[in-house]
């Protein structure tokens, strides 16, 4: 009983043959081109998916950034009003009106 089947032994016997470029034996050139086109299509779909993910991430980041800018603007105005009120109050406290 042989551990290696006849196809594998035939492969190993022919492995000393010189390399010839082209489609594997038993596969037509058209099939090879179709396989290459399919691989290119899958690669392009992966690239497109990555670009869409990057664009959605950038849109989300821009949205978050805009929200923080709005919060910063509100806080800036709030503290400006407090500053003006304190300046006016300190003027009245340090320079009272003469009676």
Biopython code that builds the backbone (N, CA, C, O; Angstrom):
import numpy as np
from Bio.PDB.StructureBuilder import StructureBuilder

atoms = [
    (1, "UNK", "N", (0.849, -1.178, 0.000)),
    (1, "UNK", "CA", (0.000, 0.000, 0.000)),
    (1, "UNK", "C", (0.888, 1.233, 0.000)),
    (1, "UNK", "O", (1.751, 1.404, 0.861)),
    (2, "UNK", "N", (0.653, 2.091, -0.993)),
    (2, "UNK", "CA", (1.486, 3.278, -1.156)),
    (2, "UNK", "C", (0.840, 4.457, -0.432)),
    (2, "UNK", "O", (-0.376, 4.636, -0.496)),
    (3, "UNK", "N", (1.659, 5.265, 0.261)),
    (3, "UNK", "CA", (1.150, 6.429, 0.968)),
    (3, "UNK", "C", (0.899, 7.597, 0.024)),
    (3, "UNK", "O", (0.082, 8.466, 0.330)),
    (4, "UNK", "N", (1.563, 7.637, -1.085)),
    (4, "UNK", "CA", (1.432, 8.730, -2.041)),
    (4, "UNK", "C", (0.583, 8.229, -3.194)),
    (4, "UNK", "O", (0.862, 7.176, -3.766)),
    (5, "UNK", "N", (-0.465, 8.991, -3.539)),
    (5, "UNK", "CA", (-1.302, 8.524, -4.644)),
    (5, "UNK", "C", (-0.595, 8.767, -5.977)),
    (5, "UNK", "O", (0.461, 9.399, -6.017)),
    (6, "UNK", "N", (-1.163, 8.277, -7.037)),
    (6, "UNK", "CA", (-0.487, 8.320, -8.341)),
    (6, "UNK", "C", (-0.356, 9.733, -8.869)),
    (6, "UNK", "O", (0.631, 10.025, -9.544)),
    (7, "UNK", "N", (-1.322, 10.652, -8.594)),
    (7, "UNK", "CA", (-1.209, 12.027, -9.072)),
    (7, "UNK", "C", (-0.038, 12.726, -8.407)),
    (7, "UNK", "O", (0.718, 13.438, -9.067)),
    (8, "UNK", "N", (0.118, 12.529, -7.108)),
    (8, "UNK", "CA", (1.226, 13.169, -6.403)),
    (8, "UNK", "C", (2.560, 12.609, -6.874)),
    (8, "UNK", "O", (3.525, 13.357, -7.030)),
    (9, "UNK", "N", (2.625, 11.301, -7.101)),
    (9, "UNK", "CA", (3.889, 10.734, -7.556)),
    (9, "UNK", "C", (4.211, 11.227, -8.965)),
    (9, "UNK", "O", (5.379, 11.442, -9.287)),
    (10, "UNK", "N", (3.196, 11.409, -9.810)),
    (10, "UNK", "CA", (3.434, 11.941, -11.154)),
    (10, "UNK", "C", (3.942, 13.376, -11.060)),
    (10, "UNK", "O", (4.807, 13.785, -11.834)),
    (11, "UNK", "N", (3.402, 14.143, -10.107)),
    (11, "UNK", "CA", (3.856, 15.524, -9.936)),
    (11, "UNK", "C", (5.330, 15.566, -9.534)),
    (11, "UNK", "O", (6.118, 16.333, -10.088)),
    (12, "UNK", "N", (5.682, 14.734, -8.568)),
    (12, "UNK", "CA", (7.066, 14.724, -8.097)),
    (12, "UNK", "C", (8.020, 14.227, -9.178)),
    (12, "UNK", "O", (9.161, 14.685, -9.246)),
    (13, "UNK", "N", (7.583, 13.315, -10.008)),
    (13, "UNK", "CA", (8.444, 12.826, -11.086)),
    (13, "UNK", "C", (8.681, 13.906, -12.129)),
    (13, "UNK", "O", (9.763, 13.968, -12.712)),
    (14, "UNK", "N", (7.691, 14.760, -12.375)),
    (14, "UNK", "CA", (7.804, 15.817, -13.372)),
    (14, "UNK", "C", (8.314, 17.128, -12.791)),
    (14, "UNK", "O", (8.395, 18.121, -13.514)),
    (15, "UNK", "N", (8.653, 17.161, -11.530)),
    (15, "UNK", "CA", (9.078, 18.409, -10.905)),
    (15, "UNK", "C", (10.444, 18.866, -11.405)),
    (15, "UNK", "O", (10.812, 20.020, -11.185)),
    (16, "UNK", "N", (11.198, 18.013, -12.060)),
    (16, "UNK", "CA", (12.490, 18.405, -12.614)),
    (16, "UNK", "C", (12.340, 19.060, -13.978)),
    (16, "UNK", "O", (13.325, 19.525, -14.552)),
    (17, "UNK", "N", (11.113, 19.103, -14.507)),
    (17, "UNK", "CA", (10.881, 19.717, -15.814)),
    (17, "UNK", "C", (11.083, 21.220, -15.688)),
    (17, "UNK", "O", (10.825, 21.789, -14.627)),
    (18, "UNK", "N", (11.545, 21.877, -16.764)),
    (18, "UNK", "CA", (11.755, 23.330, -16.707)),
    (18, "UNK", "C", (10.419, 24.056, -16.534)),
    (18, "UNK", "O", (9.370, 23.575, -16.963)),
    (19, "UNK", "N", (10.487, 25.221, -15.897)),
    (19, "UNK", "CA", (9.293, 26.014, -15.650)),
    (19, "UNK", "C", (8.854, 26.675, -16.940)),
    (19, "UNK", "O", (9.665, 27.266, -17.653)),
    (20, "UNK", "N", (7.585, 26.576, -17.232)),
    (20, "UNK", "CA", (7.042, 27.252, -18.415)),
    (20, "UNK", "C", (5.952, 28.188, -17.942)),
    (20, "UNK", "O", (4.992, 27.757, -17.303)),
    (21, "UNK", "N", (6.093, 29.494, -18.258)),
    (21, "UNK", "CA", (5.084, 30.448, -17.813)),
    (21, "UNK", "C", (3.765, 30.193, -18.535)),
    (21, "UNK", "O", (3.728, 29.628, -19.628)),
    (22, "UNK", "N", (2.690, 30.626, -17.892)),
    (22, "UNK", "CA", (1.377, 30.462, -18.483)),
    (22, "UNK", "C", (0.438, 29.822, -17.488)),
    (22, "UNK", "O", (0.793, 29.581, -16.334)),
    (23, "UNK", "N", (-0.748, 29.554, -17.949)),
    (23, "UNK", "CA", (-1.718, 28.966, -17.025)),
    (23, "UNK", "C", (-1.311, 27.564, -16.641)),
    (23, "UNK", "O", (-0.615, 26.890, -17.401)),
    (24, "UNK", "N", (-1.733, 27.111, -15.468)),
    (24, "UNK", "CA", (-1.422, 25.741, -15.062)),
    (24, "UNK", "C", (-1.999, 24.752, -16.067)),
    (24, "UNK", "O", (-2.938, 25.055, -16.803)),
    (25, "UNK", "N", (-1.428, 23.604, -16.072)),
    (25, "UNK", "CA", (-1.851, 22.587, -17.019)),
    (25, "UNK", "C", (-3.316, 22.230, -16.778)),
    (25, "UNK", "O", (-3.725, 21.993, -15.641)),
    (26, "UNK", "N", (-4.098, 22.193, -17.845)),
    (26, "UNK", "CA", (-5.513, 21.867, -17.745)),
    (26, "UNK", "C", (-6.401, 23.078, -17.527)),
    (26, "UNK", "O", (-7.622, 22.933, -17.478)),
    (27, "UNK", "N", (-5.824, 24.278, -17.392)),
    (27, "UNK", "CA", (-6.601, 25.502, -17.202)),
    (27, "UNK", "C", (-6.400, 26.367, -18.428)),
    (27, "UNK", "O", (-5.265, 26.620, -18.832)),
    (28, "UNK", "N", (-7.489, 26.823, -19.025)),
    (28, "UNK", "CA", (-7.374, 27.630, -20.235)),
    (28, "UNK", "C", (-6.896, 29.035, -19.903)),
    (28, "UNK", "O", (-6.984, 29.481, -18.759)),
    (29, "UNK", "N", (-6.394, 29.718, -20.907)),
    (29, "UNK", "CA", (-5.905, 31.083, -20.721)),
    (29, "UNK", "C", (-7.061, 32.001, -20.341)),
    (29, "UNK", "O", (-6.886, 32.911, -19.530)),
    (30, "UNK", "N", (-8.221, 31.776, -20.908)),
    (30, "UNK", "CA", (-9.390, 32.595, -20.601)),
    (30, "UNK", "C", (-9.780, 32.448, -19.133)),
    (30, "UNK", "O", (-10.138, 33.435, -18.491)),
    (31, "UNK", "N", (-9.718, 31.253, -18.603)),
    (31, "UNK", "CA", (-10.041, 31.025, -17.199)),
    (31, "UNK", "C", (-9.054, 31.755, -16.300)),
    (31, "UNK", "O", (-9.437, 32.317, -15.273)),
    (32, "UNK", "N", (-7.782, 31.746, -16.689)),
    (32, "UNK", "CA", (-6.763, 32.448, -15.914)),
    (32, "UNK", "C", (-7.041, 33.944, -15.897)),
    (32, "UNK", "O", (-6.930, 34.587, -14.853)),
    (33, "UNK", "N", (-7.401, 34.499, -17.048)),
    (33, "UNK", "CA", (-7.718, 35.925, -17.115)),
    (33, "UNK", "C", (-8.945, 36.230, -16.261)),
    (33, "UNK", "O", (-8.983, 37.247, -15.567)),
    (34, "UNK", "N", (-9.930, 35.370, -16.309)),
    (34, "UNK", "CA", (-11.123, 35.574, -15.493)),
    (34, "UNK", "C", (-10.775, 35.549, -14.010)),
    (34, "UNK", "O", (-11.304, 36.345, -13.234)),
    (35, "UNK", "N", (-9.899, 34.649, -13.617)),
    (35, "UNK", "CA", (-9.471, 34.586, -12.215)),
    (35, "UNK", "C", (-8.733, 35.861, -11.812)),
    (35, "UNK", "O", (-8.927, 36.375, -10.710)),
    (36, "UNK", "N", (-7.892, 36.367, -12.704)),
    (36, "UNK", "CA", (-7.152, 37.592, -12.412)),
    (36, "UNK", "C", (-8.095, 38.782, -12.312)),
    (36, "UNK", "O", (-7.938, 39.630, -11.434)),
    (37, "UNK", "N", (-9.073, 38.847, -13.210)),
    (37, "UNK", "CA", (-10.051, 39.934, -13.166)),
    (37, "UNK", "C", (-10.860, 39.851, -11.880)),
    (37, "UNK", "O", (-11.136, 40.878, -11.260)),
    (38, "UNK", "N", (-11.237, 38.664, -11.475)),
    (38, "UNK", "CA", (-11.983, 38.486, -10.226)),
    (38, "UNK", "C", (-11.147, 38.942, -9.032)),
    (38, "UNK", "O", (-11.666, 39.585, -8.119)),
    (39, "UNK", "N", (-9.868, 38.613, -9.037)),
    (39, "UNK", "CA", (-8.978, 39.040, -7.947)),
    (39, "UNK", "C", (-8.831, 40.559, -7.930)),
    (39, "UNK", "O", (-8.823, 41.170, -6.861)),
    (40, "UNK", "N", (-8.717, 41.166, -9.101)),
    (40, "UNK", "CA", (-8.624, 42.628, -9.185)),
    (40, "UNK", "C", (-9.915, 43.250, -8.673)),
    (40, "UNK", "O", (-9.879, 44.245, -7.950)),
    (41, "UNK", "N", (-11.049, 42.677, -9.039)),
    (41, "UNK", "CA", (-12.341, 43.196, -8.586)),
    (41, "UNK", "C", (-12.436, 43.116, -7.063)),
    (41, "UNK", "O", (-12.889, 44.067, -6.426)),
    (42, "UNK", "N", (-12.015, 41.995, -6.470)),
    (42, "UNK", "CA", (-12.048, 41.870, -5.001)),
    (42, "UNK", "C", (-11.131, 42.892, -4.344)),
    (42, "UNK", "O", (-11.473, 43.471, -3.313)),
    (43, "UNK", "N", (-9.971, 43.109, -4.943)),
    (43, "UNK", "CA", (-9.036, 44.090, -4.397)),
    (43, "UNK", "C", (-9.638, 45.491, -4.457)),
    (43, "UNK", "O", (-9.535, 46.255, -3.498)),
    (44, "UNK", "N", (-10.263, 45.824, -5.575)),
    (44, "UNK", "CA", (-10.877, 47.148, -5.717)),
    (44, "UNK", "C", (-12.029, 47.315, -4.720)),
    (44, "UNK", "O", (-12.220, 48.405, -4.181)),
    (45, "UNK", "N", (-12.790, 46.259, -4.472)),
    (45, "UNK", "CA", (-13.878, 46.337, -3.507)),
    (45, "UNK", "C", (-13.341, 46.553, -2.097)),
    (45, "UNK", "O", (-13.926, 47.302, -1.315)),
    (46, "UNK", "N", (-12.221, 45.894, -1.768)),
    (46, "UNK", "CA", (-11.607, 46.110, -0.451)),
    (46, "UNK", "C", (-11.118, 47.543, -0.305)),
    (46, "UNK", "O", (-11.283, 48.157, 0.748)),
    (47, "UNK", "N", (-10.508, 48.079, -1.378)),
    (47, "UNK", "CA", (-10.027, 49.463, -1.346)),
    (47, "UNK", "C", (-11.203, 50.417, -1.185)),
    (47, "UNK", "O", (-11.139, 51.362, -0.398)),
    (48, "UNK", "N", (-12.275, 50.171, -1.928)),
    (48, "UNK", "CA", (-13.463, 51.017, -1.842)),
    (48, "UNK", "C", (-14.058, 50.968, -0.440)),
    (48, "UNK", "O", (-14.479, 51.997, 0.088)),
    (49, "UNK", "N", (-14.100, 49.795, 0.164)),
    (49, "UNK", "CA", (-14.623, 49.654, 1.517)),
    (49, "UNK", "C", (-13.777, 50.438, 2.516)),
    (49, "UNK", "O", (-14.313, 51.112, 3.396)),
    (50, "UNK", "N", (-12.466, 50.349, 2.378)),
    (50, "UNK", "CA", (-11.578, 51.114, 3.269)),
    (50, "UNK", "C", (-11.797, 52.611, 3.115)),
    (50, "UNK", "O", (-11.832, 53.341, 4.105)),
    (51, "UNK", "N", (-11.947, 53.080, 1.853)),
    (51, "UNK", "CA", (-12.179, 54.504, 1.630)),
    (51, "UNK", "C", (-13.503, 54.949, 2.247)),
    (51, "UNK", "O", (-13.578, 56.019, 2.851)),
    (52, "UNK", "N", (-14.542, 54.136, 2.098)),
    (52, "UNK", "CA", (-15.828, 54.473, 2.700)),
    (52, "UNK", "C", (-15.731, 54.522, 4.215)),
    (52, "UNK", "O", (-16.302, 55.410, 4.848)),
    (53, "UNK", "N", (-15.007, 53.566, 4.805)),
    (53, "UNK", "CA", (-14.825, 53.572, 6.256)),
    (53, "UNK", "C", (-14.066, 54.812, 6.702)),
    (53, "UNK", "O", (-14.412, 55.426, 7.711)),
    (54, "UNK", "N", (-13.032, 55.184, 5.952)),
    (54, "UNK", "CA", (-12.239, 56.366, 6.294)),
    (54, "UNK", "C", (-13.092, 57.625, 6.190)),
    (54, "UNK", "O", (-13.019, 58.498, 7.055)),
    (55, "UNK", "N", (-13.908, 57.724, 5.124)),
    (55, "UNK", "CA", (-14.756, 58.901, 4.955)),
    (55, "UNK", "C", (-15.808, 58.986, 6.060)),
    (55, "UNK", "O", (-16.088, 60.076, 6.559)),
    (56, "UNK", "N", (-16.388, 57.862, 6.443)),
    (56, "UNK", "CA", (-17.381, 57.893, 7.519)),
    (56, "UNK", "C", (-16.721, 58.261, 8.848)),
    (56, "UNK", "O", (-17.306, 58.975, 9.662)),
    (57, "UNK", "N", (-15.501, 57.768, 9.059)),
    (57, "UNK", "CA", (-14.776, 58.110, 10.284)),
    (57, "UNK", "C", (-14.445, 59.608, 10.307)),
    (57, "UNK", "O", (-14.561, 60.256, 11.347)),
    (58, "UNK", "N", (-14.032, 60.153, 9.154)),
    (58, "UNK", "CA", (-13.724, 61.575, 9.085)),
    (58, "UNK", "C", (-14.975, 62.423, 9.278)),
    (58, "UNK", "O", (-14.919, 63.472, 9.920)),
    (59, "UNK", "N", (-16.110, 61.977, 8.728)),
    (59, "UNK", "CA", (-17.364, 62.706, 8.917)),
    (59, "UNK", "C", (-17.771, 62.696, 10.384)),
    (59, "UNK", "O", (-18.216, 63.711, 10.918)),
    (60, "UNK", "N", (-17.615, 61.533, 11.039)),
    (60, "UNK", "CA", (-17.940, 61.435, 12.458)),
    (60, "UNK", "C", (-17.031, 62.338, 13.284)),
    (60, "UNK", "O", (-17.491, 63.029, 14.193)),
    (61, "UNK", "N", (-15.730, 62.328, 12.962)),
    (61, "UNK", "CA", (-14.782, 63.170, 13.686)),
    (61, "UNK", "C", (-15.102, 64.648, 13.480)),
    (61, "UNK", "O", (-14.997, 65.442, 14.415)),
    (62, "UNK", "N", (-15.495, 65.022, 12.256)),
    (62, "UNK", "CA", (-15.849, 66.412, 11.973)),
    (62, "UNK", "C", (-17.098, 66.808, 12.760)),
    (62, "UNK", "O", (-17.198, 67.930, 13.256)),
    (63, "UNK", "N", (-18.043, 65.883, 12.869)),
    (63, "UNK", "CA", (-19.263, 66.156, 13.627)),
    (63, "UNK", "C", (-18.933, 66.371, 15.104)),
    (63, "UNK", "O", (-19.418, 67.318, 15.723)),
    (64, "UNK", "N", (-18.119, 65.504, 15.654)),
    (64, "UNK", "CA", (-17.720, 65.633, 17.061)),
    (64, "UNK", "C", (-16.947, 66.931, 17.276)),
    (64, "UNK", "O", (-17.150, 67.629, 18.270)),
    (65, "UNK", "N", (-16.061, 67.246, 16.337)),
    (65, "UNK", "CA", (-15.283, 68.477, 16.436)),
    (65, "UNK", "C", (-16.195, 69.698, 16.409)),
    (65, "UNK", "O", (-15.990, 70.642, 17.171)),
    (66, "UNK", "N", (-17.193, 69.685, 15.542)),
    (66, "UNK", "CA", (-18.151, 70.793, 15.471)),
    (66, "UNK", "C", (-18.939, 70.950, 16.757)),
    (66, "UNK", "O", (-19.198, 72.069, 17.200)),
    (67, "UNK", "N", (-19.323, 69.824, 17.361)),
    (67, "UNK", "CA", (-20.048, 69.891, 18.627)),
    (67, "UNK", "C", (-19.187, 70.508, 19.727)),
    (67, "UNK", "O", (-19.668, 71.318, 20.520)),
    (68, "UNK", "N", (-17.906, 70.119, 19.771)),
    (68, "UNK", "CA", (-17.030, 70.681, 20.793)),
    (68, "UNK", "C", (-16.774, 72.162, 20.547)),
    (68, "UNK", "O", (-16.632, 72.926, 21.501)),
    (69, "UNK", "N", (-16.712, 72.582, 19.289)),
    (69, "UNK", "CA", (-16.551, 74.013, 18.990)),
    (69, "UNK", "C", (-17.763, 74.791, 19.470)),
    (69, "UNK", "O", (-17.627, 75.896, 19.995)),
    (70, "UNK", "N", (-18.954, 74.218, 19.291)),
    (70, "UNK", "CA", (-20.171, 74.884, 19.761)),
    (70, "UNK", "C", (-20.164, 74.992, 21.279)),
    (70, "UNK", "O", (-20.524, 76.035, 21.826)),
    (71, "UNK", "N", (-19.759, 73.930, 21.964)),
    (71, "UNK", "CA", (-19.665, 73.958, 23.431)),
    (71, "UNK", "C", (-18.653, 75.014, 23.863)),
    (71, "UNK", "O", (-18.894, 75.756, 24.815)),
    (72, "UNK", "N", (-17.536, 75.081, 23.172)),
    (72, "UNK", "CA", (-16.512, 76.077, 23.497)),
    (72, "UNK", "C", (-17.013, 77.499, 23.308)),
    (72, "UNK", "O", (-16.711, 78.384, 24.109)),
    (73, "UNK", "N", (-17.782, 77.716, 22.240)),
    (73, "UNK", "CA", (-18.333, 79.048, 21.989)),
    (73, "UNK", "C", (-19.309, 79.452, 23.095)),
    (73, "UNK", "O", (-19.268, 80.585, 23.575)),
    (74, "UNK", "N", (-20.176, 78.539, 23.497)),
    (74, "UNK", "CA", (-21.136, 78.836, 24.570)),
    (74, "UNK", "C", (-20.406, 79.141, 25.867)),
    (74, "UNK", "O", (-20.733, 80.114, 26.546)),
    (75, "UNK", "N", (-19.419, 78.322, 26.223)),
    (75, "UNK", "CA", (-18.659, 78.572, 27.459)),
    (75, "UNK", "C", (-17.894, 79.891, 27.383)),
    (75, "UNK", "O", (-17.803, 80.615, 28.374)),
    (76, "UNK", "N", (-17.353, 80.198, 26.226)),
    (76, "UNK", "CA", (-16.609, 81.449, 26.055)),
    (76, "UNK", "C", (-17.527, 82.648, 26.313)),
    (76, "UNK", "O", (-17.153, 83.574, 27.033)),
    (77, "UNK", "N", (-18.701, 82.631, 25.736)),
    (77, "UNK", "CA", (-19.650, 83.734, 25.946)),
    (77, "UNK", "C", (-20.113, 83.798, 27.396)),
    (77, "UNK", "O", (-20.239, 84.885, 27.960)),
    (78, "UNK", "N", (-20.364, 82.647, 28.000)),
    (78, "UNK", "CA", (-20.793, 82.606, 29.399)),
    (78, "UNK", "C", (-19.747, 83.236, 30.313)),
    (78, "UNK", "O", (-20.072, 84.080, 31.149)),
    (79, "UNK", "N", (-18.494, 82.825, 30.151)),
    (79, "UNK", "CA", (-17.440, 83.373, 30.998)),
    (79, "UNK", "C", (-17.158, 84.833, 30.676)),
    (79, "UNK", "O", (-16.728, 85.574, 31.560)),
    (80, "UNK", "N", (-17.383, 85.270, 29.445)),
    (80, "UNK", "CA", (-17.214, 86.681, 29.098)),
    (80, "UNK", "C", (-18.254, 87.522, 29.831)),
    (80, "UNK", "O", (-17.934, 88.591, 30.351)),
    (81, "UNK", "N", (-19.502, 87.043, 29.875)),
    (81, "UNK", "CA", (-20.557, 87.766, 30.587)),
    (81, "UNK", "C", (-20.222, 87.836, 32.075)),
    (81, "UNK", "O", (-20.378, 88.889, 32.693)),
    (82, "UNK", "N", (-19.763, 86.728, 32.654)),
    (82, "UNK", "CA", (-19.361, 86.735, 34.068)),
    (82, "UNK", "C", (-18.230, 87.730, 34.288)),
    (82, "UNK", "O", (-18.230, 88.444, 35.290)),
    (83, "UNK", "N", (-17.276, 87.792, 33.382)),
    (83, "UNK", "CA", (-16.140, 88.712, 33.482)),
    (83, "UNK", "C", (-16.637, 90.159, 33.478)),
    (83, "UNK", "O", (-16.214, 90.966, 34.306)),
    (84, "UNK", "N", (-17.526, 90.480, 32.552)),
    (84, "UNK", "CA", (-18.044, 91.854, 32.466)),
    (84, "UNK", "C", (-18.819, 92.207, 33.734)),
    (84, "UNK", "O", (-18.661, 93.305, 34.267)),
    (85, "UNK", "N", (-19.649, 91.293, 34.220)),
    (85, "UNK", "CA", (-20.421, 91.548, 35.456)),
    (85, "UNK", "C", (-19.467, 91.776, 36.627)),
    (85, "UNK", "O", (-19.675, 92.695, 37.419)),
    (86, "UNK", "N", (-18.435, 90.959, 36.746)),
    (86, "UNK", "CA", (-17.478, 91.134, 37.855)),
    (86, "UNK", "C", (-16.704, 92.445, 37.725)),
    (86, "UNK", "O", (-16.419, 93.084, 38.738)),
    (87, "UNK", "N", (-16.364, 92.855, 36.528)),
    (87, "UNK", "CA", (-15.654, 94.138, 36.340)),
    (87, "UNK", "C", (-16.559, 95.292, 36.774)),
    (87, "UNK", "O", (-16.130, 96.197, 37.489)),
    (88, "UNK", "N", (-17.799, 95.246, 36.338)),
    (88, "UNK", "CA", (-18.729, 96.316, 36.709)),
    (88, "UNK", "C", (-18.963, 96.315, 38.215)),
    (88, "UNK", "O", (-18.999, 97.381, 38.831)),
    (89, "UNK", "N", (-19.123, 95.136, 38.821)),
    (89, "UNK", "CA", (-19.327, 95.055, 40.276)),
    (89, "UNK", "C", (-18.108, 95.576, 41.024)),
    (89, "UNK", "O", (-18.252, 96.286, 42.019)),
    (90, "UNK", "N", (-16.907, 95.232, 40.557)),
    (90, "UNK", "CA", (-15.702, 95.706, 41.257)),
    (90, "UNK", "C", (-15.548, 97.217, 41.136)),
    (90, "UNK", "O", (-15.027, 97.856, 42.050)),
    (91, "UNK", "N", (-15.991, 97.798, 40.023)),
    (91, "UNK", "CA", (-15.931, 99.263, 39.884)),
    (91, "UNK", "C", (-16.838, 99.905, 40.925)),
    (91, "UNK", "O", (-16.453, 100.875, 41.577)),
    (92, "UNK", "N", (-18.044, 99.363, 41.079)),
    (92, "UNK", "CA", (-18.969, 99.935, 42.075)),
    (92, "UNK", "C", (-18.483, 99.708, 43.501)),
    (92, "UNK", "O", (-18.739, 100.528, 44.383)),
    (93, "UNK", "N", (-17.783, 98.595, 43.734)),
    (93, "UNK", "CA", (-17.301, 98.315, 45.100)),
    (93, "UNK", "C", (-16.096, 99.180, 45.443)),
    (93, "UNK", "O", (-16.041, 99.753, 46.531)),
    (94, "UNK", "N", (-15.134, 99.283, 44.538)),
    (94, "UNK", "CA", (-13.898, 100.024, 44.844)),
    (94, "UNK", "C", (-14.055, 101.532, 44.673)),
    (94, "UNK", "O", (-13.327, 102.301, 45.301)),
    (95, "UNK", "N", (-14.967, 101.952, 43.858)),
    (95, "UNK", "CA", (-15.188, 103.398, 43.677)),
    (95, "UNK", "C", (-16.647, 103.726, 43.963)),
    (95, "UNK", "O", (-17.441, 103.921, 43.043)),
    (96, "UNK", "N", (-16.992, 103.785, 45.246)),
    (96, "UNK", "CA", (-18.394, 104.082, 45.593)),
    (96, "UNK", "C", (-18.747, 105.524, 45.221)),
    (96, "UNK", "O", (-17.881, 106.396, 45.146)),
    (97, "UNK", "N", (-20.025, 105.744, 44.993)),
    (97, "UNK", "CA", (-20.495, 107.082, 44.640)),
    (97, "UNK", "C", (-20.507, 107.948, 45.899)),
    (97, "UNK", "O", (-20.959, 107.510, 46.957)),
    (98, "UNK", "N", (-20.010, 109.170, 45.779)),
    (98, "UNK", "CA", (-20.057, 110.032, 46.965)),
    (98, "UNK", "C", (-21.500, 110.493, 47.234)),
    (98, "UNK", "O", (-22.277, 110.740, 46.312)),
    (99, "UNK", "N", (-21.820, 110.596, 48.503)),
    (99, "UNK", "CA", (-23.162, 111.056, 48.901)),
    (99, "UNK", "C", (-23.243, 112.498, 49.069)),
    (99, "UNK", "O", (-24.306, 113.023, 49.400)),
]
sb = StructureBuilder()
sb.init_structure("model")
sb.init_model(0)
sb.init_chain("A")
sb.init_seg("    ")
for serial, (resi, resn, name, xyz) in enumerate(atoms, 1):
    if name == "N":
        sb.init_residue(resn, " ", resi, " ")
    sb.init_atom(name, np.array(xyz, "f"), 0.0, 1.0, " ", f" {name:<3s}", serial, name[0])
structure = sb.get_structure()
